[in-house]
Amino acid sequence: MDKKRVKDYMTYDVVTVDVQATGRDVIEKIQKTKHDGFPVVNDQKEVVGYISARDLLAVHPGTPVERIMSRHLIVADPEMSINDAARVIFRSGIQKLPVVDETNRLIGIISNADVIRSQIEHVSPEKVYNFMDTLRRLHGIEPTVKRGYVPIDELLPTQARIYEDELEGRIYEIKKGLAEPL
């Protein structure tokens, strides 16, 4: 099996903030998109920082993004393995990694949800039972597995929207009968 790569799971259509924006602009973007942070890019679409809702808490809304944003960035390469990206996300405590090309231009973003989705694709009954056994041994929890029928019209999507670049992967997941295609 081919190694899973960041480029296979990242979102290509990334909402960004221009380095010339203000805190007020970011607040409006948060309200509009419901995202809690954004890569900050310059005119050449190079990633120069990251700004989150938390960064805005103690500053005047008119403050330039350039003065508020975090400049200490951790980024991912599109060829990076999804497992390596997961380790970076976990160890750094951040939820998203901007994905950049060799010239530091933003080409996507990989989130902890994308990493989880990459793992769900290959869940097997054996893995489920091994996980249940681990819960029993380590935590004294007695999980149960229940099979049932769920009408398709009662399924709820696991994400608010799907982007065009993700559609092919979603179609594959549905055809394979994977548990969480959306």
VEXDREN-2710 file (C-alpha; in Angstrom, 1 decimal):
% VEXDREN-2710
k/r/px/py/pz
1/MET/0.0/0.0/0.0
2/ASP/1.3/3.5/-0.8
3/LYS/2.3/5.7/2.0
4/LYS/-0.4/8.2/2.9
5/ARG/0.8/11.8/2.2
6/VAL/-0.3/15.2/3.4
7/LYS/-1.3/16.1/-0.2
8/ASP/-3.8/13.3/-0.2
9/TYR/-5.8/14.7/2.8
10/MET/-5.1/18.4/2.9
11/THR/-7.6/21.1/2.0
12/TYR/-6.5/23.0/-1.1
13/ASP/-9.0/25.9/-0.9
14/VAL/-7.6/27.8/2.1
15/VAL/-9.0/30.9/3.6
16/THR/-6.1/33.3/4.3
17/VAL/-5.5/36.7/5.8
18/ASP/-3.4/39.3/4.0
19/VAL/-0.5/40.6/6.0
20/GLN/-1.8/44.2/5.5
21/ALA/-5.1/43.4/7.2
22/THR/-6.2/44.5/10.7
23/GLY/-7.6/42.7/13.6
24/ARG/-11.0/43.9/12.7
25/ASP/-10.7/42.3/9.2
26/VAL/-9.8/39.0/10.9
27/ILE/-12.8/39.2/13.3
28/GLU/-15.1/39.7/10.3
29/LYS/-13.5/36.7/8.6
30/ILE/-14.0/34.6/11.7
31/GLN/-17.6/35.5/11.8
32/LYS/-18.1/34.9/8.1
33/THR/-16.2/31.5/7.9
34/LYS/-16.6/30.2/11.4
35/HIS/-12.8/29.3/11.3
36/ASP/-10.8/30.1/14.4
37/GLY/-7.5/31.0/12.7
38/PHE/-5.9/31.7/9.3
39/PRO/-2.5/31.5/7.6
40/VAL/-1.2/35.1/6.9
41/VAL/0.2/35.6/3.4
42/ASN/2.0/38.4/1.6
43/ASP/1.3/39.5/-2.0
44/GLN/3.3/36.5/-3.4
45/LYS/1.1/34.1/-1.3
46/GLU/4.1/33.2/0.8
47/VAL/3.1/32.2/4.4
48/VAL/4.5/34.9/6.8
49/GLY/2.5/34.1/9.9
50/TYR/-0.6/32.6/11.5
51/ILE/-3.3/34.5/13.3
52/SER/-5.9/32.9/15.6
53/ALA/-9.0/34.2/17.5
54/ARG/-6.9/33.9/20.7
55/ASP/-4.4/36.4/19.3
56/LEU/-7.1/39.0/19.0
57/LEU/-8.4/38.9/22.6
58/ALA/-6.1/41.5/24.1
59/VAL/-5.5/43.9/21.2
60/HIS/-7.4/46.8/19.7
61/PRO/-9.4/45.7/16.5
62/GLY/-7.5/48.3/14.5
63/THR/-4.1/46.8/15.2
64/PRO/-2.3/45.5/12.1
65/VAL/-2.2/41.8/11.7
66/GLU/1.5/42.0/11.1
67/ARG/1.9/43.1/14.8
68/ILE/-0.5/40.4/16.2
69/MET/0.3/37.3/14.2
70/SER/2.5/34.5/15.3
71/ARG/5.7/34.4/13.2
72/HIS/6.9/31.1/14.7
73/LEU/5.4/28.8/12.1
74/ILE/5.4/25.0/11.8
75/VAL/4.5/24.0/8.3
76/ALA/4.0/20.8/6.4
77/ASP/5.4/19.7/3.0
78/PRO/2.8/18.1/0.7
79/GLU/5.0/14.9/0.4
80/MET/5.2/14.6/4.2
81/SER/3.7/11.3/5.5
82/ILE/0.3/11.8/7.2
83/ASN/1.7/10.0/10.3
84/ASP/4.6/12.5/10.5
85/ALA/2.1/15.4/10.2
86/ALA/0.0/13.8/13.0
87/ARG/3.1/13.7/15.3
88/VAL/3.9/17.3/14.6
89/ILE/0.3/18.4/15.3
90/PHE/0.1/16.3/18.5
91/ARG/3.5/17.4/19.9
92/SER/3.1/21.1/19.0
93/GLY/-0.5/21.3/20.4
94/ILE/-1.7/23.1/17.3
95/GLN/-4.7/22.0/15.2
96/LYS/-3.7/23.0/11.7
97/LEU/-0.5/23.1/9.7
98/PRO/-0.2/25.3/6.6
99/VAL/1.2/23.3/3.7
100/VAL/3.8/25.1/1.6
101/ASP/5.7/24.4/-1.6
102/GLU/9.5/24.7/-1.9
103/THR/9.2/28.5/-2.2
104/ASN/7.1/28.9/1.0
105/ARG/3.9/29.6/-1.0
106/LEU/0.7/28.3/0.6
107/ILE/-0.8/25.4/-1.3
108/GLY/-3.1/23.9/1.4
109/ILE/-3.7/23.2/5.0
110/ILE/-3.8/20.0/7.0
111/SER/-5.8/19.7/10.2
112/ASN/-6.1/17.3/13.0
113/ALA/-9.6/16.4/11.6
114/ASP/-7.9/15.5/8.2
115/VAL/-5.4/13.2/10.1
116/ILE/-8.3/11.5/11.9
117/ARG/-10.1/11.0/8.6
118/SER/-7.0/9.4/7.1
119/GLN/-7.1/6.8/9.8
120/ILE/-10.8/6.1/9.7
121/GLU/-10.5/4.9/6.1
122/HIS/-8.7/1.8/7.2
123/VAL/-10.6/0.8/10.2
124/SER/-11.2/-3.0/10.3
125/PRO/-13.1/-5.1/12.8
126/GLU/-9.8/-6.5/14.0
127/LYS/-8.6/-2.9/14.8
128/VAL/-11.9/-2.1/16.6
129/TYR/-11.6/-5.3/18.8
130/ASN/-7.9/-4.5/19.6
131/PHE/-8.9/-1.0/20.6
132/MET/-11.7/-2.4/22.8
133/ASP/-9.3/-4.8/24.4
134/THR/-6.9/-1.9/25.2
135/LEU/-9.8/0.0/26.8
136/ARG/-10.6/-3.0/29.0
137/ARG/-7.0/-3.6/30.0
138/LEU/-5.8/-0.1/30.6
139/HIS/-9.0/1.7/31.8
140/GLY/-11.3/-1.0/33.0
141/ILE/-13.9/0.1/30.5
142/GLU/-16.3/-2.5/29.0
143/PRO/-17.2/-1.3/25.6
144/THR/-19.9/-2.9/23.5
145/VAL/-20.4/-3.2/19.8
146/LYS/-23.8/-2.9/18.4
147/ARG/-24.8/-3.5/14.8
148/GLY/-27.8/-1.8/13.3
149/TYR/-29.4/-0.2/10.4
150/VAL/-29.2/3.5/9.8
151/PRO/-31.3/5.0/7.0
152/ILE/-29.1/7.2/4.7
153/ASP/-31.4/10.1/5.1
154/GLU/-30.7/10.1/8.9
155/LEU/-26.9/10.4/8.5
156/LEU/-25.4/13.7/9.6
157/PRO/-22.3/15.0/7.8
158/THR/-19.2/15.3/9.9
159/GLN/-18.1/18.5/8.3
160/ALA/-20.1/21.6/7.4
161/ARG/-19.1/21.7/3.7
162/ILE/-17.1/19.7/1.2
163/TYR/-14.7/21.4/-1.2
164/GLU/-14.4/20.4/-4.9
165/ASP/-10.9/19.0/-4.4
166/GLU/-12.1/16.6/-1.7
167/LEU/-15.1/15.3/-3.8
168/GLU/-13.1/12.6/-5.6
169/GLY/-11.9/11.2/-2.3
170/ARG/-15.4/11.3/-0.8
171/ILE/-16.8/9.4/-3.8
172/TYR/-14.1/6.7/-3.3
173/GLU/-15.0/6.5/0.4
174/ILE/-18.7/6.1/-0.3
175/LYS/-18.1/3.4/-2.9
176/LYS/-15.9/1.5/-0.5
177/GLY/-18.7/1.7/2.2
178/LEU/-16.5/3.4/4.7
179/ALA/-18.2/4.3/8.0
180/GLU/-17.8/8.1/7.8
181/PRO/-17.7/9.3/4.2
182/LEU/-18.7/12.9/4.9
END
